[in-house]
Amino acid sequence: MVAIKQILASNLKLSTALPSSPTAVFVGGTNGIGLGALKAFTKHTTTLSPTVYIVGRSPSSLQTLITSLSAINPSATFIPIQAKDLTLVKDAAAAATEIASKIEKLDLLIMSPGFVSLYRENTPEGIDSTQAIRFYSRMHFLTTLTPALQKSPSPRVVSVLAGGQEGELFEEDMLLEKKYSLMNAAGQSASLMSLFFEAYKNQPGNEKISLIHLFPGIVGGTGLAIKGLPGFVQFLMNWTVVPLMKLFGQTPEESGERVLYAATSDKFRRVQAGDASEGAELEKGTDGKAGSGVFLVQGDSSVLTENKKLKEYKEAGKADFVYKHTLEQYERLGV
C-alpha cells in the first residue's frame, strides 16, 4: 500500500517533474473517478500551461465543467470533445480522430468510462454495450492516438477498470452472445484489457509507452447503478450498500489522486533492457521485471505482477489472439 501522503507528495511535484505544456486526454473525465483524476491533474499543473482534451456527451455539461476547471488552473487550455455514445465504437472513433487531428504529441491518456448491467444489451454494431464502452471504444482511442503518444518523451496510458481481476476468456464467444453474465462480462473485459496491452506494448514504435491497467477498488460517492436491476432492489442498495461504500471506500478525490500518481510517477516509467536506470525505483510489470511496460495497479496504489488467469493466457499466446480479434472488430465496423 502507498499512503495517501506519499501520493500527494508525488503529485505536488508535477510542476517540476513534467515537461512544460503537457497534453492530456481524459475519456470518462466528466464524473466519478475520471473526474477526480481530471481535477487532480488540473490542480497540480498550474505552472505548466497544459492542454487538456475532455471527452463527454453533452456540450453544455462540458462547457460548465471547463468553466470550473479554468478557475482552478487559468494557465490550462481545455478543449471539449463530444462523443454522444461511447457504447458505439464509431462514436469513439470519431472523437479520437478529432483529437488526433488537433495534436502533435500526447503525454497522457486516461480512460475510465463504463457501467454495469445484469443483461447483455446488443448495440447496433453487434457488441454488448458494457464490453464496448469498457474495452472496444477505449482501445480505439488508444490505437488512434498512438502516433501522438509515440512523440512524447514519456507517454503514459491509464485504463481504470480491473487490473489484476482478469477472468475467463471465452474464445468461442468473444462478444458474449451466449455466455453473458455480470461476472463473465467483468472478468472477460479485464482480461481483454490486460492482454491487449501485452500485445500493444510490443508493436513497433511503442517502446516508450507505459500502460497501466488500474483497479480502483471500492470508491464511495460514485453511485452503484446496475442496469437491469429491479427498481426496489436498486433502492435498497442505494440505502444500504452505497452508504457503506462511502464509509469504507476511498473518495473520488483520493481515487483521482491515485490515478494521477500512476499516470505520472517516475516509478511507472518504461525502460528497455540495458537502460542505465533499469530497476532503479521502478515498479515491476506483469512479467516481474522493473519498468517493463504493463502494470497492474490496485486501489491502494500497490502493484501486482500478474494473476493466475493472466499468466495462463500470456503463456498460451492469447495476447496476440486478443489484439488480432480487436483489430478485426474495427475492420468489420469500418473504423
N, C-alpha and C positions, 0 to 999 in steps of 0.2 A: 504494500500500500504506500502511496505517496501522499503525505499530509497536504492539506489544502494550503497551508502556509508556504510550502515548497512550490506548489503550483503557482500561487500568486507571485511569489518572488521571481520565478522564471518569467512569467508573463509581464511583470513590471519592467523587465529588461529588454522588451521588444523594441523600444525606441532606439537602442544601440545594437541589438542583435540582428535585426532585419535590415535589408538594404533600403535606401530611400525610395519612395514611390512604389511600394509593392502593389501588385494586382491580385485581387482575390475574387473568387466566385462562390456564392452561397446558394445552394439549391435546397429549399426547405427551410430557409432562414427567416421565415415570417412568423413562426410560432415555436413553442416548445424548446427543445434542446438546441435546435438550429438557431433560433432567435437568441438564445443565451450565448451561443458561440459568436454570433454576429455582433452582439452588444459588447462582448469582451474584446473582440478584435478592434472594434471602433474605439473603445475606451483606452486601449493600450498602444494605439498608433497615432496619437495626436500630433506628434512631431514629424511624422513620416510622409504625410500627404498621400495616403493610399487611394487607389481606385478600386471600388467595390461594386461588383455586379450582383444584384439580388433578384433571384427568380421567384416569381409569385403569380397568383391567379388574377388578382384584382388590381387594376391600375390605380384606383383611388386609395386602396389599402397600402399599396406600395409607396405611394407618394406621402401618405400620412406617416408611415414608418420612416421614410427618408428624412422627413422634416425633423422628427425626434432624434434621429441619429446624427444629423448635421449639427444639432445643438450640442451634442456630446463631443463631436470632432469636426470643427469647422474646416480643418485642413483637408478633409476627405472629399472625394468625389464619388457620389453614389449614383449608380445607373440602374433603373428598373428594367427588368426583362420579363415580359408577360408570357406565361405558359398556362393556357386555360385548363389543361387537364393532363397531369403527369402520369396518369394511368394509360395514356396513349403515347407510344414511343414516337409517333410522328410529331406530336406537340413538343416533346422533349428535344427531338432532333431540330425542330425549327428554332427553339430557344437557344440551343447550343450553337447552331450555325450563326445565329445573330451575334452571339458573344464572340465567336471565332472571327467574325468579320471586323470586329472593333478592336481587337487586342493584338499586340505583338508578342508579349510573353505573359505567362500565368505562373504566379508563385504558389498559390494556394487554392485548392478546390475542396470545399466542404459540402457534403451531401447528406441530407437527413430526412427526406420525405418518406411517408409511409403510413399505413394504418392496418388494423387487424379486422379480419372478417371470419365469421363462422362458416360461411359458404363461398364456394367458387363463383365468381362473377365474371363471365366472359366479356371482354371488351370487343368492340368492332374489329380489332386487329387479331382476335383469336387467342389472346393471352389473358390469364387470370389477372384481375386488376391489382391484387396485392403484390403478385410477383412482378408485374410490370413496373409499378412505382418503386418497389424496393430494389429491383435489380436491373431490368432491361433498360428502363429510362435513365437510371443513374449511369450505367456503363456506356450509354450513348453519349452522355455529357463527357465522360472520360475519353472515349475514343475520338470524339470530335475535337476536343480541346488538347489532345496530345501534342500537336506541333507547337502550341504555345507553351505547354509545360516543359517541353524539351529545351526551350530557350531560356528558362530560368536557371540560375546558378544552383539552386537547391529546392526543386519543386516538391510539394507535398500534396497528397490526396488523402482525405479522410472520409470514409463512409461510415456513418453512425447506424449500426444495425445490430449484429450479434456475433462479433468476432470471438471465437472460442466456443461457440454454441452450435457448431456445424452438426447437421443431422443427415438423415438418409437422402441419397441422391437417386431419384427414380429415373434411371437412364432410358427406360422404355416408355416413360410418361413424363417427359421433361416439363410439359406445360400443365401437369397435374389435372388432366381432364378426367382421369379415373381415380386417382389417389389423393384428391384434395381433402385435407382436414386442416384445422387451425395449426396443429402441431407439425404436420407434414410440410405445410407452406412455410412455417417459421424455420424449420430445420433445413429444408432444401434451399431457401433463399440465402441462408447463412453460408451453406456450402458453395453455392454458386458464386457468391461474392469472393470468398477466400480463394477458391480455385481459379476464378478469372484473374484475380490479382497475381496469382502464382505464374500464370502463363504470360500475362501482360508485362510483368517486370522483365521478362527475357526477350521481349521484342526489340529489334534493333533501334537504337536511339533513346531507349528508356532507361539507360544505365544510371541516371542520376535521380530518377523519380522514386520517392518513398511512398509506400502505400500502407495506410493504416485502416484496419477494419476494427471498429470500436464498438464494444458492447457497453452501453451506459449504465446498465443495472437498473435499480429502482429509482425513479425520478418523480417526485411529487410535483403537483401543480401543472402537469401536462395533460391531465384527464386520463380516462381509461375507457373510451368509447369503443365498443366492439360491434361492428356492423353485423346485422342479422340476429343480434341478441334480443329476446323479448323485452318489451319496454319495462315491465315490472322488475325483471332481473337486473337490467341496466340501472334502474332506480335504486335498487338495493345495493348494488356495487358502488354507486355514487355516494351512498351514505355510510358505507362500511369500509370497503377496500380503499377507495380514494383517500379518505382521511388518514388511513394507516400509511399509505404511500407518502403523504406529506409529513407524517410524524417520523417515519423511519428512513425515508429516502432522501436523496440529495434534492436541493432546489434546482430549478432550471438554470439559475445563475451559476451555481457551483459546477453543475454538469457542463455548462458552456465554457467555463474557465478551463476545465479538464480537457475538453475537446480542443480548445485553442492551444493548450500545453502540448498535446500530442501532435498538433499541426505545426508547431514552431520550435519546440525544444530541440537543442542540438543533439540530444540523446537518440533522436529518431532519424538523424540524417543517414543517408545511404553512402556506403563506401565500397570500393572494389578491393578484391584481394591484392595485397601488396601495398595498399594505401598506407601512408605514414601514420595516419590517425586511426587505422583499423584497430578496433577493440577498446579504444580509449573512451571511457564514459559513454559507451553506446549500448542501447538496448539490443537484445537478441531477437532476430527474426524467426520466422516459422521453421527455419532449418537449424535453429540453435546457434547460428553464427551472428556475431555482433554486426549490426549495420547492414544486414543482407537484403533489406528492401521491402519485405512484407511483415507487418507487425500486427499481432492480435492484442489489442489494448482493452483492459477491463474498466469498469466504472470507477474503481479506486486508483486508476492510472498504473496499476501493475501490468505486467506483460506475460502472456502465455506463449510458450514456444510452439505449441500445437495442441490439438486434441486427438483422440483415438481415431475418429472418423476421418478427420483431415489427413492424418498421417497415412491411413489406409488408402485414401483416394489419391494422394500425391504419389505414393509408391506404385499405384496401378495406372498412372499416366492420365488421370481424369482431368487434370488441369487443362491440358490441350483439348480434351474432349469438350469441356465446358466452353472454352474460348471459341472453338470452331462452331459449336451449337449456337452461341450467341451471335456471332457474325452471320451465320446462316439465317437467323431470325431477322436480322436487319436487312439482309438481302431480300428475303421474302416480302418484307414490308416496303422495300424500295427506299430505305432511309440510310 
